[in-house]
Structures are given as structure tokens and as C-alpha cells.
Amino acid sequence: MLWKSVLPVALIVLGIHDCNFKFIEIDKNDNDFVMSMEHVLFHFNENQNDDFAYKFLRVRRSLRKKYTQKYLVDLEMGRTLCGKYDEDIDNCPLQEGPGEKKVRCTYIVETRVWVTEFTILNSTCVQT
């Protein structure tokens, strides 16, 4: 008779534990994540008081909040020779010497890719 009362309580406790909203590691090649990162790069370049574009150097960490479309990303970007409104920034060489700049950023972005909506919830960048 005791197991009949323990079992429902155990299922509730396990269910609550599993329903926590922690960030979990995800594949950096996930389509929704990739689209979100393109928006992050666009947002970063648009908000820089710089004529030159930055491009991704490395995604250090990619996480998604469990049961949501909120992504947390830790990434590095470098300043290129291309202007921020040029077309093919991915293939643009990085600046070297006195113009060289690199930044490390953490972004939290909420995504609704099915309606092409991206919202930057938080961002922090430091020059490295």
C-alpha cells in the first residue's frame, strides 16, 4: 500500500526535476542556432561605431535553454578589411597590425525562426 503513495510522489519529484530550465549543450551546426548566430553578427556589426565589419572566429560555447528557443553563445569575432555593409564578410581577410581588433562576446538570443524573429535579450562584449 505504501508504494501506491510513494510512486506518484516520486514521479512528481522526477518530473519537476526534469522540467528545470537549464541551458544544455547543442550542436553548433543546428539550423536554428546558425540562423540565430547570423542575426547576432548582424546586430553586433550594426551597433558598432566602426566602418569595418567583424566576422566569427570561433564559437566557444553554444547552449539552448531547455524547452525554449533561447540560445546562450560565447563567441570570438575579429575585425575584417571589409566594410560592415559589404556582401561576403565570411571570406573577408582579418585586419592585421594596428587595425587588428578581436572581441569576445556572450549573447542570449530568443529565436522564433518560423516567423524570422530574433530578439537579443542580453549581450556583453570585451575587446581581447
C-alpha beads as a LAMMPS data file, in Angstrom:
LAMMPS data file: protein, C-alpha beads

128 atoms
127 bonds

1 atom types
1 bond types

-500.0 500.0 xlo xhi
-500.0 500.0 ylo yhi
-500.0 500.0 zlo zhi

Masses

1 110.0

Atoms # bond

1 1 1 0.000 0.000 0.000
2 1 1 2.899 2.352 0.729
3 1 1 4.248 2.023 -2.838
4 1 1 0.920 3.360 -4.177
5 1 1 1.517 6.660 -2.399
6 1 1 5.298 6.762 -2.944
7 1 1 5.129 6.159 -6.703
8 1 1 3.037 9.271 -7.571
9 1 1 5.203 11.454 -5.311
10 1 1 8.374 10.069 -6.927
11 1 1 7.007 10.721 -10.424
12 1 1 6.105 14.290 -9.494
13 1 1 9.540 14.941 -7.994
14 1 1 11.317 13.435 -11.014
15 1 1 9.069 15.367 -13.369
16 1 1 9.761 18.654 -11.613
17 1 1 13.465 17.915 -11.602
18 1 1 13.434 17.174 -15.347
19 1 1 11.379 20.286 -16.115
20 1 1 14.039 22.678 -14.897
21 1 1 15.027 25.270 -17.436
22 1 1 18.785 24.833 -17.536
23 1 1 20.879 25.625 -20.576
24 1 1 22.046 22.492 -22.375
25 1 1 24.869 21.995 -24.888
26 1 1 23.731 21.905 -28.508
27 1 1 25.268 21.204 -31.888
28 1 1 26.830 24.365 -33.344
29 1 1 25.518 23.274 -36.765
30 1 1 21.864 23.216 -35.655
31 1 1 19.918 25.232 -38.282
32 1 1 18.024 27.392 -35.770
33 1 1 21.231 28.111 -33.890
34 1 1 23.090 29.038 -37.103
35 1 1 20.327 31.453 -38.116
36 1 1 20.400 32.991 -34.642
37 1 1 24.160 33.489 -34.863
38 1 1 23.809 35.222 -38.224
39 1 1 21.442 37.649 -36.513
40 1 1 23.899 38.115 -33.636
41 1 1 26.661 39.019 -36.108
42 1 1 24.349 41.434 -37.950
43 1 1 23.299 43.001 -34.629
44 1 1 26.915 43.346 -33.475
45 1 1 28.059 44.986 -36.727
46 1 1 25.045 47.317 -36.841
47 1 1 25.719 48.540 -33.313
48 1 1 29.458 49.119 -33.722
49 1 1 30.690 52.644 -34.261
50 1 1 33.112 51.253 -36.840
51 1 1 33.090 51.227 -40.636
52 1 1 34.689 47.782 -40.748
53 1 1 32.797 44.516 -40.357
54 1 1 33.514 41.846 -37.787
55 1 1 33.199 38.143 -38.512
56 1 1 33.040 34.994 -36.415
57 1 1 36.364 33.486 -35.463
58 1 1 35.123 30.825 -33.105
59 1 1 32.023 29.771 -31.229
60 1 1 33.439 28.758 -27.864
61 1 1 30.180 27.508 -26.408
62 1 1 26.656 27.003 -27.708
63 1 1 23.759 26.357 -25.355
64 1 1 19.971 26.290 -25.601
65 1 1 17.621 26.787 -22.700
66 1 1 15.712 23.566 -22.189
67 1 1 12.195 23.574 -23.674
68 1 1 12.692 27.004 -25.293
69 1 1 14.312 28.636 -28.300
70 1 1 16.632 30.795 -26.180
71 1 1 20.299 30.423 -27.010
72 1 1 23.337 31.401 -24.999
73 1 1 26.505 31.708 -27.025
74 1 1 30.090 32.544 -26.137
75 1 1 31.993 33.584 -29.244
76 1 1 35.014 35.394 -30.621
77 1 1 34.915 37.840 -33.521
78 1 1 37.602 39.665 -35.440
79 1 1 37.687 42.935 -37.382
80 1 1 37.944 42.478 -41.149
81 1 1 39.188 44.617 -44.029
82 1 1 35.639 44.753 -45.441
83 1 1 33.048 47.388 -44.718
84 1 1 30.166 46.404 -42.486
85 1 1 27.707 46.605 -45.398
86 1 1 29.798 44.511 -47.815
87 1 1 28.312 41.271 -49.089
88 1 1 30.724 38.419 -48.374
89 1 1 32.117 39.121 -44.911
90 1 1 32.814 35.428 -44.224
91 1 1 35.554 35.395 -46.870
92 1 1 36.977 38.788 -45.982
93 1 1 40.504 38.749 -44.504
94 1 1 41.089 39.911 -40.957
95 1 1 42.933 43.121 -40.266
96 1 1 46.478 42.777 -39.000
97 1 1 48.791 45.194 -37.276
98 1 1 47.469 48.455 -35.819
99 1 1 43.927 47.914 -37.171
100 1 1 43.610 44.436 -35.692
101 1 1 40.803 44.053 -33.169
102 1 1 39.226 40.992 -31.615
103 1 1 36.291 40.746 -29.252
104 1 1 34.819 38.024 -27.105
105 1 1 31.072 38.211 -26.614
106 1 1 28.337 36.430 -24.751
107 1 1 24.842 36.724 -26.196
108 1 1 21.462 35.457 -25.127
109 1 1 19.085 35.468 -28.073
110 1 1 15.489 34.297 -28.289
111 1 1 14.527 32.871 -31.651
112 1 1 11.298 32.299 -33.499
113 1 1 12.744 31.179 -36.825
114 1 1 9.363 30.189 -38.258
115 1 1 8.472 33.910 -38.360
116 1 1 12.084 35.129 -38.766
117 1 1 12.073 36.874 -35.401
118 1 1 15.194 37.224 -33.292
119 1 1 15.425 39.122 -30.019
120 1 1 18.714 39.914 -28.287
121 1 1 17.940 39.542 -24.599
122 1 1 21.426 40.285 -23.312
123 1 1 24.884 40.883 -24.723
124 1 1 28.298 41.520 -23.240
125 1 1 31.473 42.060 -25.244
126 1 1 35.065 42.751 -24.278
127 1 1 37.998 43.526 -26.506
128 1 1 40.720 40.885 -26.278

Bonds

1 1 1 2
2 1 2 3
3 1 3 4
4 1 4 5
5 1 5 6
6 1 6 7
7 1 7 8
8 1 8 9
9 1 9 10
10 1 10 11
11 1 11 12
12 1 12 13
13 1 13 14
14 1 14 15
15 1 15 16
16 1 16 17
17 1 17 18
18 1 18 19
19 1 19 20
20 1 20 21
21 1 21 22
22 1 22 23
23 1 23 24
24 1 24 25
25 1 25 26
26 1 26 27
27 1 27 28
28 1 28 29
29 1 29 30
30 1 30 31
31 1 31 32
32 1 32 33
33 1 33 34
34 1 34 35
35 1 35 36
36 1 36 37
37 1 37 38
38 1 38 39
39 1 39 40
40 1 40 41
41 1 41 42
42 1 42 43
43 1 43 44
44 1 44 45
45 1 45 46
46 1 46 47
47 1 47 48
48 1 48 49
49 1 49 50
50 1 50 51
51 1 51 52
52 1 52 53
53 1 53 54
54 1 54 55
55 1 55 56
56 1 56 57
57 1 57 58
58 1 58 59
59 1 59 60
60 1 60 61
61 1 61 62
62 1 62 63
63 1 63 64
64 1 64 65
65 1 65 66
66 1 66 67
67 1 67 68
68 1 68 69
69 1 69 70
70 1 70 71
71 1 71 72
72 1 72 73
73 1 73 74
74 1 74 75
75 1 75 76
76 1 76 77
77 1 77 78
78 1 78 79
79 1 79 80
80 1 80 81
81 1 81 82
82 1 82 83
83 1 83 84
84 1 84 85
85 1 85 86
86 1 86 87
87 1 87 88
88 1 88 89
89 1 89 90
90 1 90 91
91 1 91 92
92 1 92 93
93 1 93 94
94 1 94 95
95 1 95 96
96 1 96 97
97 1 97 98
98 1 98 99
99 1 99 100
100 1 100 101
101 1 101 102
102 1 102 103
103 1 103 104
104 1 104 105
105 1 105 106
106 1 106 107
107 1 107 108
108 1 108 109
109 1 109 110
110 1 110 111
111 1 111 112
112 1 112 113
113 1 113 114
114 1 114 115
115 1 115 116
116 1 116 117
117 1 117 118
118 1 118 119
119 1 119 120
120 1 120 121
121 1 121 122
122 1 122 123
123 1 123 124
124 1 124 125
125 1 125 126
126 1 126 127
127 1 127 128
